[in-house]
């Protein structure tokens, strides 16, 4: 009888250790920026493939851009003020499109915007139209945004660069 109780306790202890190890592993992955970057990249690449887009990556950032209409003239820099017509959206867990920035024409100081814009918008020349696909680390990261954007959210922007100074 003592042997079976001891064996039972060992099995329970082993189960608890495995359960705790799994919890630690998954909890660490949830907050791991590299793990999140992999998830974001898969989401972006799936969107590109599903929509048959010709996209380019900005260096090794994971930010992708699509030029649907080439403009003419120069390119803005991070120091530029840019006049854009843009719309921002993301997908919820059920793949519904949620628009967080309605289509609008607005002037932005680029260096005061999210990193995804700081890296991505300089890929568009004056008059260009296209799209930015921004991993969460270059958007709002692990923090929810006041407009309802959840943490670790990939962001998509339809962009038209009207002008810049």
Secondary structure, DSSP 8 states (H G I E B T S, - for coil): -HHHHHHHHHHHHHHHHHHHHHHHHHHHHHH-HHHHHHHHHHHHHHHHHHTT---EESTTSS-EEEEEE---S-B--TT-EEEEEEEEEEE-TT--EEEEEEEEEEEEEGGGS-HHHHHHGGGSBTT-EEEEEE-GGGTTTTS--TTS--TT--EEEEEEEEEE-
